Amino acid sequence: MSATALDYLLSRRSSKFVQAPGPSKDELERILQSAMSAPDHGQLRPWRFTLIHQDAIGNFADRALAAIKAAGLPLTPEKEASTRSWLAQVPLLIAVACRLDHSNTKIPEHERMLATGAAVTTILNAAHMLGYAAFWSTGLGTYVDDVAEILGYDSLDYRFMGYVALGTPISTPQWQARPDHNEFVTVWTGA
Ligand SMILES: Cc1cc2nc3c(=O)[nH]c(=O)nc-3n(C[C@H](O)[C@H](O)[C@H](O)COP(=O)(O)O)c2cc1C
């Protein structure tokens, strides 16, 4: 891997607040193709992505917020307004689900979820490398079955894993110190 590519990995930051322009068709295809390189036990390809482009986001937000309310989850007018104002600027939402595929009993569910998470991380990095910013959110009713079903992800066959908002950052992401990896790494010597 070239130093430049590694520099991108070291400098990625999430940006919740993104605006148009989002990636071009060609750029989006490359971003999504990068997800196909995620590690994947058993080649199950469990990741599923649903693109919600800007012209459909308002409609989706209406239906998701209605489903959240119908499920009895707390949703203050302030929270609803801030969610709508966030989404009004977002050029692209990528809804993420993990397909469970009950026909395969060898690979446990958590490994499929990990593969899907790895695919999302690859998307975040690819978007960053192309000059865009992204943000993985498990808000907007991610854990409300009726919200996932709006997108065709029934809870029997899928685990809905939220949304990636993708676009041009509204403000330049601030550099943020990351923890020293040494705090998280030990060497086992067997002694
Ligand atoms: C699975 C997953 C779900 C997340 N959901 C939310 C969320 O709903 N709201 C939120 O503020 N951050 C959420 N985050 C965290 C942000 O996406 C982001 O990682 C965090 O703000 C730290 O920024 P960084 O990626 O630049 O370190 C989530 C992260 C992951 C991995």
The ligand as a Tripos MOL2 file, in Angstrom:
@<TRIPOS>MOLECULE
LIG
   31    33     1     0     0
SMALL
NO_CHARGES

@<TRIPOS>ATOM
      1 C1        -22.4810    1.1310   13.9460 C.3       1 LIG1
      2 C2        -22.3100    2.5910   14.2670 C.ar      1 LIG1
      3 C3        -23.4360    3.3670   14.5120 C.ar      1 LIG1
      4 C4        -23.3100    4.7230   14.8400 C.ar      1 LIG1
      5 N1        -24.4310    5.4630   15.1060 N.ar      1 LIG1
      6 C5        -24.3120    6.7460   15.4840 C.ar      1 LIG1
      7 C6        -25.4660    7.5320   15.7690 C.ar      1 LIG1
      8 O1        -26.5990    7.0800   15.6380 O.2       1 LIG1
      9 N2        -25.2750    8.7990   16.1970 N.ar      1 LIG1
     10 C7        -24.0230    9.3320   16.3480 C.ar      1 LIG1
     11 O2        -23.9110   10.4990   16.7680 O.2       1 LIG1
     12 N3        -22.9130    8.6370   16.0360 N.ar      1 LIG1
     13 C8        -23.0320    7.3610   15.6000 C.ar      1 LIG1
     14 N4        -21.9170    6.6360   15.2940 N.ar      1 LIG1
     15 C9        -20.5940    7.2670   15.3960 C.3       1 LIG1
     16 C10       -20.2580    8.1140   14.1810 C.3       1 LIG1
     17 O3        -20.5660    7.4500   12.9690 O.3       1 LIG1
     18 C11       -18.7430    8.4790   14.1750 C.3       1 LIG1
     19 O4        -17.9760    7.3050   14.0610 O.3       1 LIG1
     20 C12       -18.3610    9.1930   15.4520 C.3       1 LIG1
     21 O5        -18.9960   10.4550   15.4560 O.3       1 LIG1
     22 C13       -16.8460    9.3910   15.5860 C.3       1 LIG1
     23 O6        -16.3380   10.0700   14.4950 O.3       1 LIG1
     24 P1        -15.0610    9.5010   13.7130 P.3       1 LIG1
     25 O7        -15.5720    8.3930   12.8330 O.co2     1 LIG1
     26 O8        -14.5210   10.6750   12.9640 O.co2     1 LIG1
     27 O9        -14.0990    9.0220   14.7590 O.co2     1 LIG1
     28 C14       -22.0170    5.3030   14.9210 C.ar      1 LIG1
     29 C15       -20.8850    4.5200   14.6290 C.ar      1 LIG1
     30 C16       -21.0270    3.1960   14.3140 C.ar      1 LIG1
     31 C17       -19.7970    2.3650   14.0390 C.3       1 LIG1
@<TRIPOS>BOND
     1     1     2 1
     2     2     3 ar
     3     2    30 ar
     4     3     4 ar
     5     4     5 ar
     6     4    28 ar
     7     5     6 ar
     8     6     7 ar
     9     6    13 1
    10     7     8 2
    11     7     9 ar
    12     9    10 ar
    13    10    11 2
    14    10    12 ar
    15    12    13 ar
    16    13    14 ar
    17    14    15 1
    18    14    28 ar
    19    15    16 1
    20    16    17 1
    21    16    18 1
    22    18    19 1
    23    18    20 1
    24    20    21 1
    25    20    22 1
    26    22    23 1
    27    23    24 1
    28    24    25 2
    29    24    26 1
    30    24    27 1
    31    28    29 ar
    32    29    30 ar
    33    30    31 1
@<TRIPOS>SUBSTRUCTURE
     1 LIG1         1 GROUP 0 **** ****
